[in-house]
């Protein structure tokens, strides 16, 4: 079986998708062959150059041509957020499977429309929440499911970066709701939500606040200053179905933080802690044995934590960000080739979108929001 990939966008995530689909077959061995069929970007000379660099058979500067191409089976969308809905709906209408980067869309209504279209069509979909494909995260979920830390009662998470900390950085599309939708919540907070829901289950209700730290930014052409329309930071208190609580915080203006994505799960018998900047480690505390011998233990991921072993037979050799994208691509290819589940599809990702938009509503309206 051969599957043709059509990639829209060649930035950070576009390159990550291209590398992931190229590597997936070599890493896992049990996947259908992927043909890098068609790449789209603008202007056309850039598309041609990136197609040569990434190894695609052809290039175009018309994304609709890509979505309709008979050579394309998967449409991979790595464009700015405002384009996700239109591109995904066109691809679904053409019978293509869709791999779309997060967030799904600008608004919750748009995300619902995408999910409904995919469900009606029967095509396979996946959203790019690659952090939940980490073997360390999968092991944390197993520990919780097996009752190692008892009943989970509290989730605490933070995701901070500093790419908008400097007030003199120029205004970009990310500051405009019509182009980006949400701010730090759509860029960063949604990843934390995907982890919280993955470990604790669905969110029942929440109360939240948000903040625009830098109200304006200099325009790139020197003509003045542009208004920042979405949040630089957000905090939320959550209640999960079943009664557990959670606390989430995110900022794109946290000086010195490059990719601080940390969480803790507190249980009735112990706790689990994780930091993305040490993504091959999991901290586990279990209340057993003499107190004089209790303490956190570091679990270093290895072949015992699948699918780490597909990359390397020895523990301690470290997976990286791109490897998580490869795991994500592999899960999608398996789903397309057979009946294997893939996660998160548009339906699962819609639940993450609902949470980040509920945080926005709670902050703007000053009330608790039920989901």
C-alpha positions in Angstrom: 0.0 0.0 0.0 1.3 3.4 -0.9 0.0 6.7 0.6 0.6 10.1 -1.1 1.4 13.0 1.2 0.5 16.6 0.3 2.1 19.1 2.6 0.9 22.7 2.9 3.4 25.0 4.6 7.2 24.7 5.0 7.9 26.5 8.2 8.8 25.0 11.6 5.9 22.6 11.6 6.0 21.9 7.9 9.6 20.7 8.1 8.7 18.6 11.2 5.9 16.9 9.2 8.1 16.3 6.2 10.8 14.7 8.4 8.3 12.7 10.4 6.7 11.1 7.4 10.0 10.4 5.8 11.3 8.7 8.9 8.2 6.8 10.0 8.6 3.8 7.8 12.3 3.4 8.6 11.6 3.6 12.3 8.6 1.3 12.6 8.8 -1.0 9.6 5.2 -2.1 9.6 3.7 1.0 7.9 2.5 1.6 4.3 5.0 3.3 2.1 4.7 7.1 2.0 5.2 9.0 -1.2 6.1 12.7 -0.7 3.8 13.6 -3.6 3.1 17.3 -3.5 4.3 20.4 -1.5 2.6 23.7 -1.4 3.9 27.1 -0.3 4.2 30.7 -1.6 5.8 32.1 -3.6 6.3 29.3 -6.2 10.1 29.5 -6.2 10.1 28.9 -2.5 7.8 25.9 -3.0 10.1 24.5 -5.7 13.2 24.9 -3.5 11.6 23.3 -0.4 10.2 20.4 -2.5 13.8 19.7 -3.6 15.1 20.0 0.0 12.4 17.8 1.6 12.3 15.3 -1.3 8.8 15.9 -2.7 8.0 14.8 -6.2 6.3 18.1 -7.2 5.4 21.6 -5.9 2.6 24.1 -6.3 1.6 27.5 -4.9 -2.1 26.7 -5.0 -3.3 24.7 -2.0 -6.6 23.9 -3.6 -4.7 22.1 -6.4 -3.0 20.0 -3.7 -6.3 19.2 -1.9 -7.9 18.0 -5.2 -4.8 16.1 -6.5 -5.4 12.4 -7.2 -1.8 11.8 -6.2 -2.5 13.0 -2.6 -4.1 10.8 0.1 -3.1 12.8 3.2 -3.4 16.6 3.3 -1.0 17.9 6.0 -1.9 21.4 7.1 0.9 23.5 8.8 -0.3 27.0 8.0 -1.3 29.9 10.2 -4.4 29.2 12.2 -6.8 31.2 10.1 -6.4 28.9 7.1 -7.0 25.6 9.0 -10.8 25.4 8.6 -11.0 26.2 4.9 -8.2 23.9 4.0 -9.4 21.0 6.1 -13.0 21.3 4.8 -11.8 21.3 1.2 -9.6 18.3 1.8 -12.4 16.4 3.5 -14.8 17.2 0.7 -12.2 15.7 -1.7 -12.0 12.5 0.3 -8.6 13.2 1.8 -7.3 12.2 5.2 -6.3 15.3 7.2 -3.3 15.9 9.5 -3.8 19.4 10.8 -1.6 21.3 13.3 -3.1 22.7 16.5 -5.2 24.6 17.3 -7.9 23.3 15.0 -9.4 26.6 14.1 -9.9 30.3 15.1 -13.2 29.6 17.0 -15.0 26.8 18.7 -17.8 27.0 16.1 -15.3 26.5 13.3 -13.7 23.5 15.1 -17.2 22.0 15.5 -17.8 22.4 11.8 -14.5 20.7 10.9 -15.3 17.8 13.3 -18.8 17.3 11.9 -17.5 17.3 8.3 -14.9 14.7 9.1 -17.4 12.5 11.0 -19.9 12.6 8.1 -17.2 11.8 5.5 -15.5 8.9 7.3 -12.0 10.1 6.5 -9.3 9.8 9.1 -8.1 12.9 10.9 -5.4 13.8 13.5 -4.4 17.1 15.2 -0.8 17.7 16.0 -0.6 17.3 19.7 2.7 15.6 19.6 3.6 15.9 23.3 1.0 13.2 24.2 2.9 10.8 22.0 5.9 10.9 24.3 6.6 7.4 25.8 7.1 9.1 29.2 3.6 10.5 29.0 2.2 7.2 27.9 3.9 5.6 30.9 2.5 8.2 33.2 -1.0 7.3 32.0 -0.3 3.6 32.5 0.8 4.3 36.1 -2.4 6.1 36.8 -4.6 3.5 35.2 -2.8 0.7 37.2 -3.5 2.6 40.4 0.2 3.0 41.3 -0.4 6.5 42.7 -3.9 5.8 43.9 -6.9 7.8 42.9 -5.8 10.9 41.0 -7.1 14.0 42.8 -5.2 17.0 41.4 -3.5 18.0 38.2 -1.1 21.0 38.2 0.4 22.2 35.0 2.4 25.1 33.5 3.5 25.9 30.0 5.6 29.0 29.5 7.8 30.4 26.7 9.4 33.8 26.2 8.9 34.5 22.5 6.6 37.4 23.3 8.4 38.6 26.5 10.2 41.5 24.8 7.8 44.5 24.4 9.9 45.8 21.5 9.4 42.7 19.3 7.3 43.6 16.3 3.6 43.0 16.0 2.8 39.8 14.0 -0.3 37.9 12.9 -0.2 36.0 16.2 -1.5 39.1 18.0 -4.7 39.5 15.9 -7.8 37.4 16.7 -8.9 37.3 13.0 -5.6 35.6 12.1 -4.6 33.7 15.2 -7.7 33.3 17.3 -6.5 32.9 20.9 -3.0 33.8 22.0 -1.0 31.8 24.5 -3.9 29.4 24.9 -3.9 28.5 21.2 -0.1 28.4 21.0 0.8 26.7 24.3 -2.1 26.2 26.7 -3.8 23.7 24.4 -0.9 21.3 24.7 -1.2 21.4 28.5 -5.0 20.8 28.2 -4.3 17.8 25.9 -2.1 16.3 28.7 -4.5 17.1 31.5 -7.5 15.5 29.7 -5.3 12.6 28.7 -4.4 11.8 32.3 -7.5 13.0 34.3 -10.4 12.7 31.9 -12.9 15.3 30.6 -13.2 18.7 32.2 -16.5 19.4 33.8 -16.2 23.1 34.6 -13.6 25.9 35.1 -13.0 29.5 36.1 -10.2 31.5 34.6 -8.5 34.8 34.0 -6.3 36.1 31.2 -4.0 39.0 30.7 -2.6 41.0 27.8 0.8 42.1 29.2 2.0 44.2 26.2 -1.1 46.1 24.9 0.7 47.2 21.7 3.7 46.3 19.7 5.7 48.2 17.0 4.6 47.5 13.4 7.3 46.0 11.3 7.3 48.8 8.7 7.9 51.5 11.4 4.5 53.2 10.8 3.3 53.0 14.4 2.1 50.4 16.8 -0.4 47.5 16.4 -2.9 46.4 19.1 -2.4 43.1 20.7 -5.9 41.5 20.7 -5.3 38.2 22.4 -3.9 37.0 25.7 -0.2 36.8 26.6 -1.0 34.8 29.8 -3.8 32.7 31.2 -4.6 30.8 34.4 -7.5 28.4 35.1 -8.9 26.3 37.9 -10.6 23.2 36.6 -12.9 20.5 37.9 -12.8 17.2 36.1 -15.6 14.7 35.8 -15.3 12.5 38.9 -14.4 15.4 41.2 -10.6 15.8 40.7 -9.3 19.4 40.5 -6.7 21.0 38.3 -4.7 24.3 38.0 -3.3 25.4 34.6 -1.1 28.4 33.8 0.4 29.5 30.5 2.4 32.5 29.3 4.1 33.5 26.1 5.9 36.4 27.9 7.8 34.5 30.6 11.4 35.7 30.4 14.0 32.8 30.2 11.4 30.1 29.6 12.0 28.3 26.3 9.7 25.3 26.5 8.7 24.9 30.1 5.9 22.4 29.9 5.6 20.8 33.3 2.9 18.9 35.1 2.2 17.0 38.3 -0.5 14.5 39.1 -1.2 14.1 42.8 -2.9 10.8 43.8 -4.0 9.3 47.1 -1.0 7.1 47.3 1.7 9.1 45.5 2.4 11.5 42.6 3.9 11.8 39.2 5.9 14.8 37.9 7.1 15.5 34.3 9.0 18.3 32.6 9.2 18.6 28.8 12.7 20.1 28.9 13.7 16.7 30.4 11.3 14.8 28.2 12.9 11.4 28.6 12.4 11.3 32.4 9.4 10.8 34.7 9.5 11.4 38.4 7.5 9.0 40.6 6.8 9.1 44.3 4.9 6.2 46.0 4.0 6.2 49.7 5.3 2.7 50.5 8.1 1.2 52.6 9.8 2.9 55.6 9.7 6.7 55.5 13.4 6.7 55.9 13.7 5.2 52.4 10.9 7.1 50.7 11.6 9.7 48.0 11.2 10.5 44.3 12.6 8.0 41.8 13.6 8.9 38.3 12.3 6.7 35.6 14.4 7.1 32.5 12.6 6.0 29.4 13.8 3.0 27.4 12.6 0.1 25.3 10.3 -0.9 28.2 8.3 2.3 27.4 7.0 1.8 23.9 7.5 2.9 21.3 10.9 4.1 22.5 12.4 0.8 21.4 11.5 1.4 17.8 14.1 4.2 17.8 16.8 2.8 20.0 17.4 -0.5 21.8 19.1 1.1 24.8 17.7 3.4 27.5 19.3 6.7 28.2 19.9 7.6 24.6 17.1 10.2 24.5 14.2 10.8 22.1 13.6 14.4 20.8 10.8 16.6 19.6 11.0 15.3 16.0 10.7 11.7 17.2 7.3 12.6 18.8 6.2 13.8 15.4 7.3 10.6 13.9 5.3 8.6 16.4 2.3 10.9 15.6 2.7 10.3 11.8 3.1 6.5 12.3 -0.1 6.3 14.4 -2.0 8.2 11.6 -0.6 5.9 8.9 -1.7 2.8 10.8 -5.2 4.2 11.2 -5.4 4.9 7.5 -4.1 1.5 6.5 -6.4 -0.4 8.8 -8.6 -0.2 11.8 -6.0 1.0 14.3 -7.2 3.9 16.5 -5.5 7.3 16.0 -5.5 10.0 18.7 -6.3 12.8 18.8 -8.7 12.8 15.9 -10.9 15.8 15.2 -13.5 14.5 17.8 -11.0 14.2 20.6 -9.2 17.4 19.7 -12.5 19.3 19.8 -12.7 18.6 23.5 -9.3 20.3 24.0 -10.6 23.3 21.9 -13.7 23.5 24.1 -11.5 23.9 27.2 -9.3 26.6 25.9 -12.2 28.6 24.5 -14.1 28.1 27.8 -11.0 29.6 29.6 -11.3 32.6 27.2 -15.1 33.0 27.9 -14.6 32.7 31.7 -12.0 35.4 31.7 -14.0 37.8 29.5 -17.3 37.2 31.2 -16.0 36.8 34.8 -17.9 33.5 35.5 -17.5 29.8 35.9 -18.1 27.9 32.6 -19.6 24.5 32.5 -18.5 22.3 29.6 
